[in-house]
């Protein structure tokens, strides 16, 4: 019998993602959506929102960096 797409994906994905990994994925997805929306808005109106863009970059980048740092420190602490 032919395998379904879910069975093929489950073969490659052995364990569920933890909360830190999901948070990093959400930060990256949010920043991607924000960047696309900002590009569309700035191309239509001709106004660039530099301060807001810097704040979003700082927030998303900082949170993702801290989550990655926590994950690395946790791995080193357990071994």
Biopython code that builds the backbone (N, CA, C, O; Angstrom):
import numpy as np
from Bio.PDB.StructureBuilder import StructureBuilder

atoms = [
    (1, "UNK", "N", (0.840, -1.180, 0.000)),
    (1, "UNK", "CA", (0.000, 0.000, 0.000)),
    (1, "UNK", "C", (0.888, 1.247, 0.000)),
    (1, "UNK", "O", (1.938, 1.261, 0.641)),
    (2, "UNK", "N", (0.480, 2.262, -0.696)),
    (2, "UNK", "CA", (1.253, 3.490, -0.815)),
    (2, "UNK", "C", (1.150, 4.314, 0.470)),
    (2, "UNK", "O", (0.074, 4.446, 1.053)),
    (3, "UNK", "N", (2.298, 4.869, 0.903)),
    (3, "UNK", "CA", (2.321, 5.668, 2.126)),
    (3, "UNK", "C", (1.744, 7.052, 1.867)),
    (3, "UNK", "O", (1.898, 7.614, 0.783)),
    (4, "UNK", "N", (1.086, 7.582, 2.868)),
    (4, "UNK", "CA", (0.548, 8.935, 2.763)),
    (4, "UNK", "C", (1.638, 9.945, 3.112)),
    (4, "UNK", "O", (2.708, 9.576, 3.596)),
    (5, "UNK", "N", (1.355, 11.217, 2.861)),
    (5, "UNK", "CA", (2.322, 12.262, 3.138)),
    (5, "UNK", "C", (2.644, 12.382, 4.610)),
    (5, "UNK", "O", (3.786, 12.653, 4.980)),
    (6, "UNK", "N", (1.628, 12.179, 5.466)),
    (6, "UNK", "CA", (1.843, 12.278, 6.910)),
    (6, "UNK", "C", (2.769, 11.166, 7.386)),
    (6, "UNK", "O", (3.633, 11.408, 8.229)),
    (7, "UNK", "N", (2.608, 9.964, 6.869)),
    (7, "UNK", "CA", (3.479, 8.857, 7.270)),
    (7, "UNK", "C", (4.920, 9.102, 6.834)),
    (7, "UNK", "O", (5.854, 8.755, 7.557)),
    (8, "UNK", "N", (5.107, 9.695, 5.664)),
    (8, "UNK", "CA", (6.460, 10.003, 5.188)),
    (8, "UNK", "C", (7.097, 11.064, 6.074)),
    (8, "UNK", "O", (8.270, 10.949, 6.431)),
    (9, "UNK", "N", (6.328, 12.112, 6.439)),
    (9, "UNK", "CA", (6.861, 13.158, 7.308)),
    (9, "UNK", "C", (7.170, 12.632, 8.708)),
    (9, "UNK", "O", (8.160, 13.042, 9.314)),
    (10, "UNK", "N", (6.343, 11.739, 9.224)),
    (10, "UNK", "CA", (6.585, 11.178, 10.543)),
    (10, "UNK", "C", (7.845, 10.324, 10.566)),
    (10, "UNK", "O", (8.478, 10.179, 11.611)),
    (11, "UNK", "N", (8.207, 9.765, 9.432)),
    (11, "UNK", "CA", (9.428, 8.972, 9.347)),
    (11, "UNK", "C", (10.649, 9.858, 9.562)),
    (11, "UNK", "O", (11.599, 9.449, 10.230)),
    (12, "UNK", "N", (10.634, 11.066, 9.006)),
    (12, "UNK", "CA", (11.766, 11.968, 9.136)),
    (12, "UNK", "C", (11.758, 12.739, 10.455)),
    (12, "UNK", "O", (12.818, 13.101, 10.965)),
    (13, "UNK", "N", (10.600, 12.985, 10.998)),
    (13, "UNK", "CA", (10.484, 13.777, 12.227)),
    (13, "UNK", "C", (10.262, 12.826, 13.390)),
    (13, "UNK", "O", (9.132, 12.421, 13.664)),
    (14, "UNK", "N", (11.338, 12.474, 14.070)),
    (14, "UNK", "CA", (11.271, 11.463, 15.125)),
    (14, "UNK", "C", (10.661, 11.977, 16.418)),
    (14, "UNK", "O", (9.778, 11.331, 16.984)),
    (15, "UNK", "N", (11.122, 13.139, 16.898)),
    (15, "UNK", "CA", (10.645, 13.630, 18.189)),
    (15, "UNK", "C", (9.949, 14.975, 18.007)),
    (15, "UNK", "O", (10.274, 15.711, 17.076)),
    (16, "UNK", "N", (9.011, 15.304, 18.868)),
    (16, "UNK", "CA", (8.327, 16.601, 18.736)),
    (16, "UNK", "C", (9.253, 17.760, 19.100)),
    (16, "UNK", "O", (10.197, 17.596, 19.873)),
    (17, "UNK", "N", (8.974, 18.912, 18.541)),
    (17, "UNK", "CA", (9.781, 20.098, 18.828)),
    (17, "UNK", "C", (9.469, 20.613, 20.224)),
    (17, "UNK", "O", (8.326, 20.568, 20.678)),
    (18, "UNK", "N", (10.507, 21.103, 20.898)),
    (18, "UNK", "CA", (10.284, 21.674, 22.220)),
    (18, "UNK", "C", (9.842, 23.133, 22.079)),
    (18, "UNK", "O", (9.801, 23.679, 20.977)),
    (19, "UNK", "N", (9.518, 23.744, 23.203)),
    (19, "UNK", "CA", (8.954, 25.096, 23.186)),
    (19, "UNK", "C", (9.924, 26.139, 22.660)),
    (19, "UNK", "O", (9.506, 27.052, 21.947)),
    (20, "UNK", "N", (11.202, 26.033, 22.987)),
    (20, "UNK", "CA", (12.169, 27.008, 22.508)),
    (20, "UNK", "C", (12.307, 26.962, 20.994)),
    (20, "UNK", "O", (12.406, 28.004, 20.345)),
    (21, "UNK", "N", (12.314, 25.772, 20.435)),
    (21, "UNK", "CA", (12.410, 25.642, 18.978)),
    (21, "UNK", "C", (11.180, 26.232, 18.297)),
    (21, "UNK", "O", (11.294, 26.912, 17.277)),
    (22, "UNK", "N", (10.015, 25.974, 18.859)),
    (22, "UNK", "CA", (8.788, 26.540, 18.293)),
    (22, "UNK", "C", (8.797, 28.061, 18.388)),
    (22, "UNK", "O", (8.348, 28.739, 17.464)),
    (23, "UNK", "N", (9.300, 28.602, 19.486)),
    (23, "UNK", "CA", (9.344, 30.051, 19.652)),
    (23, "UNK", "C", (10.267, 30.692, 18.630)),
    (23, "UNK", "O", (9.955, 31.754, 18.090)),
    (24, "UNK", "N", (11.400, 30.058, 18.359)),
    (24, "UNK", "CA", (12.320, 30.573, 17.343)),
    (24, "UNK", "C", (11.666, 30.522, 15.969)),
    (24, "UNK", "O", (11.816, 31.456, 15.181)),
    (25, "UNK", "N", (10.951, 29.460, 15.673)),
    (25, "UNK", "CA", (10.256, 29.355, 14.387)),
    (25, "UNK", "C", (9.196, 30.441, 14.276)),
    (25, "UNK", "O", (9.046, 31.045, 13.214)),
    (26, "UNK", "N", (8.454, 30.704, 15.354)),
    (26, "UNK", "CA", (7.441, 31.766, 15.333)),
    (26, "UNK", "C", (8.071, 33.138, 15.145)),
    (26, "UNK", "O", (7.520, 33.976, 14.432)),
    (27, "UNK", "N", (9.223, 33.380, 15.777)),
    (27, "UNK", "CA", (9.914, 34.671, 15.602)),
    (27, "UNK", "C", (10.348, 34.865, 14.153)),
    (27, "UNK", "O", (10.185, 35.949, 13.592)),
    (28, "UNK", "N", (10.892, 33.830, 13.556)),
    (28, "UNK", "CA", (11.330, 33.925, 12.161)),
    (28, "UNK", "C", (10.138, 34.129, 11.239)),
    (28, "UNK", "O", (10.203, 34.936, 10.311)),
    (29, "UNK", "N", (9.044, 33.404, 11.486)),
    (29, "UNK", "CA", (7.850, 33.557, 10.653)),
    (29, "UNK", "C", (7.247, 34.952, 10.805)),
    (29, "UNK", "O", (6.837, 35.563, 9.818)),
    (30, "UNK", "N", (7.193, 35.457, 12.038)),
    (30, "UNK", "CA", (6.651, 36.794, 12.265)),
    (30, "UNK", "C", (7.480, 37.848, 11.566)),
    (30, "UNK", "O", (6.934, 38.756, 10.940)),
    (31, "UNK", "N", (8.816, 37.736, 11.666)),
    (31, "UNK", "CA", (9.671, 38.726, 11.032)),
    (31, "UNK", "C", (9.555, 38.669, 9.507)),
    (31, "UNK", "O", (9.614, 39.704, 8.844)),
    (32, "UNK", "N", (9.390, 37.479, 8.954)),
    (32, "UNK", "CA", (9.210, 37.347, 7.503)),
    (32, "UNK", "C", (7.918, 38.007, 7.063)),
    (32, "UNK", "O", (7.905, 38.751, 6.083)),
    (33, "UNK", "N", (6.834, 37.745, 7.774)),
    (33, "UNK", "CA", (5.546, 38.359, 7.435)),
    (33, "UNK", "C", (5.618, 39.873, 7.604)),
    (33, "UNK", "O", (5.093, 40.615, 6.774)),
    (34, "UNK", "N", (6.262, 40.332, 8.671)),
    (34, "UNK", "CA", (6.399, 41.770, 8.888)),
    (34, "UNK", "C", (7.202, 42.424, 7.759)),
    (34, "UNK", "O", (6.835, 43.493, 7.272)),
    (35, "UNK", "N", (8.282, 41.787, 7.352)),
    (35, "UNK", "CA", (9.122, 42.350, 6.297)),
    (35, "UNK", "C", (8.368, 42.472, 4.984)),
    (35, "UNK", "O", (8.489, 43.477, 4.283)),
    (36, "UNK", "N", (7.596, 41.458, 4.653)),
    (36, "UNK", "CA", (6.802, 41.498, 3.421)),
    (36, "UNK", "C", (5.743, 42.593, 3.513)),
    (36, "UNK", "O", (5.556, 43.351, 2.561)),
    (37, "UNK", "N", (5.050, 42.685, 4.645)),
    (37, "UNK", "CA", (4.023, 43.715, 4.815)),
    (37, "UNK", "C", (4.636, 45.111, 4.786)),
    (37, "UNK", "O", (4.062, 46.024, 4.192)),
    (38, "UNK", "N", (5.784, 45.285, 5.412)),
    (38, "UNK", "CA", (6.460, 46.582, 5.415)),
    (38, "UNK", "C", (6.900, 46.975, 4.011)),
    (38, "UNK", "O", (6.805, 48.142, 3.632)),
    (39, "UNK", "N", (7.377, 46.014, 3.246)),
    (39, "UNK", "CA", (7.777, 46.302, 1.862)),
    (39, "UNK", "C", (6.587, 46.748, 1.031)),
    (39, "UNK", "O", (6.692, 47.694, 0.250)),
    (40, "UNK", "N", (5.451, 46.070, 1.194)),
    (40, "UNK", "CA", (4.249, 46.424, 0.433)),
    (40, "UNK", "C", (3.751, 47.809, 0.839)),
    (40, "UNK", "O", (3.440, 48.635, -0.020)),
    (41, "UNK", "N", (3.676, 48.061, 2.136)),
    (41, "UNK", "CA", (3.179, 49.351, 2.616)),
    (41, "UNK", "C", (4.109, 50.485, 2.201)),
    (41, "UNK", "O", (3.640, 51.538, 1.769)),
    (42, "UNK", "N", (5.406, 50.288, 2.324)),
    (42, "UNK", "CA", (6.339, 51.360, 1.968)),
    (42, "UNK", "C", (6.387, 51.590, 0.462)),
    (42, "UNK", "O", (6.641, 52.711, 0.021)),
    (43, "UNK", "N", (6.148, 50.550, -0.334)),
    (43, "UNK", "CA", (6.138, 50.762, -1.781)),
    (43, "UNK", "C", (4.865, 51.471, -2.231)),
    (43, "UNK", "O", (4.890, 52.208, -3.217)),
    (44, "UNK", "N", (3.762, 51.264, -1.531)),
    (44, "UNK", "CA", (2.515, 51.938, -1.899)),
    (44, "UNK", "C", (2.513, 53.378, -1.419)),
    (44, "UNK", "O", (2.189, 54.287, -2.184)),
    (45, "UNK", "N", (2.871, 53.595, -0.159)),
    (45, "UNK", "CA", (2.785, 54.938, 0.417)),
    (45, "UNK", "C", (4.046, 55.768, 0.200)),
    (45, "UNK", "O", (3.985, 56.998, 0.213)),
    (46, "UNK", "N", (5.178, 55.114, 0.002)),
    (46, "UNK", "CA", (6.425, 55.835, -0.166)),
    (46, "UNK", "C", (7.053, 56.265, 1.139)),
    (46, "UNK", "O", (8.056, 56.979, 1.132)),
    (47, "UNK", "N", (6.486, 55.847, 2.270)),
    (47, "UNK", "CA", (7.002, 56.212, 3.594)),
    (47, "UNK", "C", (7.640, 54.972, 4.215)),
    (47, "UNK", "O", (7.045, 53.894, 4.227)),
    (48, "UNK", "N", (8.848, 55.138, 4.726)),
    (48, "UNK", "CA", (9.540, 54.040, 5.383)),
    (48, "UNK", "C", (9.405, 54.189, 6.898)),
    (48, "UNK", "O", (9.566, 55.286, 7.433)),
    (49, "UNK", "N", (9.116, 53.110, 7.572)),
    (49, "UNK", "CA", (8.959, 53.103, 9.031)),
    (49, "UNK", "C", (10.231, 52.543, 9.646)),
    (49, "UNK", "O", (10.262, 51.396, 10.091)),
    (50, "UNK", "N", (11.285, 53.360, 9.668)),
    (50, "UNK", "CA", (12.592, 52.884, 10.101)),
    (50, "UNK", "C", (12.624, 52.509, 11.581)),
    (50, "UNK", "O", (13.189, 51.478, 11.947)),
    (51, "UNK", "N", (12.031, 53.325, 12.418)),
    (51, "UNK", "CA", (12.091, 53.074, 13.858)),
    (51, "UNK", "C", (11.344, 51.796, 14.218)),
    (51, "UNK", "O", (11.832, 50.993, 15.014)),
    (52, "UNK", "N", (10.176, 51.606, 13.640)),
    (52, "UNK", "CA", (9.404, 50.393, 13.915)),
    (52, "UNK", "C", (10.127, 49.155, 13.390)),
    (52, "UNK", "O", (10.135, 48.115, 14.048)),
    (53, "UNK", "N", (10.726, 49.261, 12.224)),
    (53, "UNK", "CA", (11.454, 48.127, 11.660)),
    (53, "UNK", "C", (12.656, 47.767, 12.526)),
    (53, "UNK", "O", (12.927, 46.588, 12.753)),
    (54, "UNK", "N", (13.373, 48.772, 13.008)),
    (54, "UNK", "CA", (14.503, 48.493, 13.892)),
    (54, "UNK", "C", (14.046, 47.830, 15.188)),
    (54, "UNK", "O", (14.712, 46.925, 15.692)),
    (55, "UNK", "N", (12.927, 48.270, 15.721)),
    (55, "UNK", "CA", (12.415, 47.680, 16.958)),
    (55, "UNK", "C", (11.999, 46.222, 16.744)),
    (55, "UNK", "O", (12.258, 45.368, 17.592)),
    (56, "UNK", "N", (11.367, 45.948, 15.629)),
    (56, "UNK", "CA", (10.945, 44.572, 15.342)),
    (56, "UNK", "C", (12.167, 43.690, 15.118)),
    (56, "UNK", "O", (12.206, 42.559, 15.601)),
    (57, "UNK", "N", (13.167, 44.192, 14.389)),
    (57, "UNK", "CA", (14.396, 43.419, 14.185)),
    (57, "UNK", "C", (15.085, 43.131, 15.517)),
    (57, "UNK", "O", (15.542, 42.014, 15.759)),
    (58, "UNK", "N", (15.155, 44.131, 16.363)),
    (58, "UNK", "CA", (15.791, 43.951, 17.665)),
    (58, "UNK", "C", (15.037, 42.927, 18.510)),
    (58, "UNK", "O", (15.650, 42.060, 19.133)),
    (59, "UNK", "N", (13.722, 43.026, 18.530)),
    (59, "UNK", "CA", (12.917, 42.111, 19.336)),
    (59, "UNK", "C", (13.034, 40.680, 18.826)),
    (59, "UNK", "O", (13.348, 39.770, 19.593)),
    (60, "UNK", "N", (12.782, 40.477, 17.535)),
    (60, "UNK", "CA", (12.808, 39.117, 16.982)),
    (60, "UNK", "C", (14.206, 38.516, 17.030)),
    (60, "UNK", "O", (14.375, 37.353, 17.396)),
    (61, "UNK", "N", (15.195, 39.300, 16.664)),
    (61, "UNK", "CA", (16.561, 38.799, 16.692)),
    (61, "UNK", "C", (17.040, 38.523, 18.098)),
    (61, "UNK", "O", (17.699, 37.514, 18.345)),
    (62, "UNK", "N", (16.714, 39.413, 19.027)),
    (62, "UNK", "CA", (17.120, 39.217, 20.414)),
    (62, "UNK", "C", (16.461, 38.010, 21.044)),
    (62, "UNK", "O", (17.121, 37.227, 21.726)),
    (63, "UNK", "N", (15.194, 37.854, 20.830)),
    (63, "UNK", "CA", (14.482, 36.706, 21.405)),
    (63, "UNK", "C", (14.982, 35.394, 20.810)),
    (63, "UNK", "O", (15.189, 34.423, 21.538)),
    (64, "UNK", "N", (15.177, 35.357, 19.499)),
    (64, "UNK", "CA", (15.677, 34.132, 18.868)),
    (64, "UNK", "C", (17.093, 33.819, 19.344)),
    (64, "UNK", "O", (17.423, 32.660, 19.593)),
    (65, "UNK", "N", (17.933, 34.854, 19.472)),
    (65, "UNK", "CA", (19.303, 34.649, 19.955)),
    (65, "UNK", "C", (19.309, 34.122, 21.390)),
    (65, "UNK", "O", (20.053, 33.194, 21.708)),
    (66, "UNK", "N", (18.489, 34.708, 22.249)),
    (66, "UNK", "CA", (18.442, 34.246, 23.637)),
    (66, "UNK", "C", (17.916, 32.821, 23.749)),
    (66, "UNK", "O", (18.410, 32.038, 24.560)),
    (67, "UNK", "N", (16.923, 32.482, 22.942)),
    (67, "UNK", "CA", (16.407, 31.106, 22.966)),
    (67, "UNK", "C", (17.465, 30.113, 22.499)),
    (67, "UNK", "O", (17.614, 29.038, 23.079)),
    (68, "UNK", "N", (18.197, 30.479, 21.450)),
    (68, "UNK", "CA", (19.275, 29.606, 20.980)),
    (68, "UNK", "C", (20.378, 29.489, 22.019)),
    (68, "UNK", "O", (20.934, 28.409, 22.222)),
    (69, "UNK", "N", (20.695, 30.598, 22.679)),
    (69, "UNK", "CA", (21.715, 30.585, 23.716)),
    (69, "UNK", "C", (21.287, 29.712, 24.899)),
    (69, "UNK", "O", (22.094, 28.952, 25.436)),
    (70, "UNK", "N", (20.034, 29.820, 25.299)),
    (70, "UNK", "CA", (19.523, 28.963, 26.382)),
    (70, "UNK", "C", (19.603, 27.499, 26.003)),
    (70, "UNK", "O", (19.961, 26.658, 26.828)),
    (71, "UNK", "N", (19.277, 27.193, 24.773)),
    (71, "UNK", "CA", (19.308, 25.811, 24.324)),
    (71, "UNK", "C", (20.743, 25.280, 24.330)),
    (71, "UNK", "O", (20.985, 24.147, 24.745)),
    (72, "UNK", "N", (21.693, 26.100, 23.870)),
    (72, "UNK", "CA", (23.088, 25.669, 23.880)),
    (72, "UNK", "C", (23.607, 25.474, 25.302)),
    (72, "UNK", "O", (24.297, 24.493, 25.580)),
    (73, "UNK", "N", (23.284, 26.385, 26.190)),
    (73, "UNK", "CA", (23.753, 26.262, 27.567)),
    (73, "UNK", "C", (23.125, 25.062, 28.261)),
    (73, "UNK", "O", (23.768, 24.417, 29.089)),
    (74, "UNK", "N", (21.882, 24.760, 27.933)),
    (74, "UNK", "CA", (21.205, 23.617, 28.530)),
    (74, "UNK", "C", (21.854, 22.315, 28.050)),
    (74, "UNK", "O", (21.997, 21.370, 28.826)),
    (75, "UNK", "N", (22.244, 22.266, 26.785)),
    (75, "UNK", "CA", (22.890, 21.069, 26.266)),
    (75, "UNK", "C", (24.256, 20.889, 26.924)),
    (75, "UNK", "O", (24.622, 19.774, 27.295)),
    (76, "UNK", "N", (25.009, 21.975, 27.072)),
    (76, "UNK", "CA", (26.323, 21.865, 27.694)),
    (76, "UNK", "C", (26.219, 21.529, 29.181)),
    (76, "UNK", "O", (27.087, 20.850, 29.731)),
    (77, "UNK", "N", (25.176, 21.999, 29.817)),
    (77, "UNK", "CA", (25.014, 21.754, 31.247)),
    (77, "UNK", "C", (24.674, 20.293, 31.523)),
    (77, "UNK", "O", (25.117, 19.745, 32.532)),
    (78, "UNK", "N", (23.895, 19.646, 30.646)),
    (78, "UNK", "CA", (23.486, 18.269, 30.876)),
    (78, "UNK", "C", (24.588, 17.272, 30.541)),
    (78, "UNK", "O", (24.574, 16.153, 31.055)),
    (79, "UNK", "N", (25.548, 17.649, 29.686)),
    (79, "UNK", "CA", (26.601, 16.690, 29.317)),
    (79, "UNK", "C", (27.833, 16.824, 30.149)),
    (79, "UNK", "O", (28.796, 16.084, 29.949)),
]
sb = StructureBuilder()
sb.init_structure("model")
sb.init_model(0)
sb.init_chain("A")
sb.init_seg("    ")
for serial, (resi, resn, name, xyz) in enumerate(atoms, 1):
    if name == "N":
        sb.init_residue(resn, " ", resi, " ")
    sb.init_atom(name, np.array(xyz, "f"), 0.0, 1.0, " ", f" {name:<3s}", serial, name[0])
structure = sb.get_structure()
